[in-house]
Amino acid sequence: MGKKRPAWQTRLTDFVKGPDEAAHERRLTPEAVRDRKFATTRLTQGYAVQEVDAFLDQVTNELARLIRERDEARAAARRPPCEDPSP
């Protein structure tokens, strides 16, 4: 994991980029969850790797489903309403 940036630096970067671009950069995606790596430790008790992997798989699948549903709803909202030919 990388070194954490000071809060002032993050606020400055967000200010320069603008609110839309800054929010997009922090957005959680299925790919970000799937590709997330956790450090392992040998000196202290840690998490069970298989449990963390299973949870990340579950989160990835749920995020993908929600994004797919959102995109389908947006596409449906853009389509013109169907006219019923029956009087």
C-alpha positions, 0 to 999 in steps of 0.5 A: 500500500502506498504512502497516505497523502496529507489531507491538504494535498488531497483537498488541493488536488480535488480543487484543481481537478474540480468536483466531478473529476475528483469524485470519479477518481475515488469511485469504487469499481468492481475492478478496483475491488478485484485488484485490491491487494492486502499486505500479509504479516507474520508477526501478528494475527491477521485475516484469513486470506481465503475469507478476505478473497471470498468477501472481495469476490462477493463485493465485486459481483454485487458492484457489477450487478448494481452498475449493470442495473443502473446502466439498464435503467438509464438506457430505459429512461432514454428510450421514447415511450412505446405507444400502445396501438390498441385504442 
